Amino acid sequence: MRFTFHFRLIPFIAALLVALLGVALGNWQQGRATQKQALQDTLDARAAEPPMALGAAITPSAPLAYRRVTVTGEFVAGWPLFLANRPMAGRPGYVLVMPFKIAGSDTHVLVMRGWLPRQAEYGKLPAFATPAGTVTVEGIVTASAGQVMDLGDGAPLAPNAIVQNIDPAGAARATGLALQPFFVQQTGPAQPGAQSDGMLLRDWPPPAAGIDKHRGYAFQWYALAAMAVLFFVITGFRSGTRKRNAGTGS
């Protein structure tokens, strides 16, 4: 059986556009996976390093990113802030952020103390306890507390404010405190802090999560591109063979 290919311009253009889109989106997803793999490698390397004592000197966030640190001082109990729209295990809630005064200095750092469940009555703040006096906090340095969509202008930063996002520069202006330009995502101590922190949960999602997901999406987009080309070729041969058969009367 002889096969004849019939070239059709419009299906060719459509298949080409779909193939190019699939390859472009596949490359984008593959790039995201590569970025997250590099981040995971950095996280693994930093996790192997011993915790570093965070000092009072204002330090850029980049050299300390994802470093395990300890910091001694006391919480500024009058300035709790609540990051809204931070669900955990499918439950709505907040991340509690508080300034922490580094011992022997006037320098502070924003500590993400943990997650609290949202109350049934929206706007009602959840109960929590704050350790009094000098404590040592363990945690991981992170440049951002995560970003969610800002709905409207958002509430101004004030004690007990419920806000969508916080950045250290804005918090420094609102509080009048000298703040490190990063956050400490608290991981410990587990005891006795777990007792004094009440319902605070610290099951922080890893920043490099989703590597396999991005690779899976990349495969799907590449497969779409291949299917578009294959569909064009197969339909072209079918159309050409039908035309030839119709012309020969077979």
Buried (B, 14 or more C-beta within 10 A) or exposed (E): EEEBEBEBEEBEEBBBEBBEBBBEBBEBBBEBBEEBBEBBEBBEEBEEEEBBEBBBEEBEBEEBBBBBBBBBBBBBEEBBBBBBBBEBEEEEBBBBBBBBBBBEEEBBBBBBBBBBBBBEEEEEBBEBEBBEEEBEBBBBBBBBBBEEEEEEEBEEBEEEBBBBBBBBEBBBEBBEBBBBBBBBBBBBBEEEBBEBBEBBBBEBEEBBEBBEEBBEBBEBBBEBBEBBBEBBEEBBBBBBBEEBEEEEEE
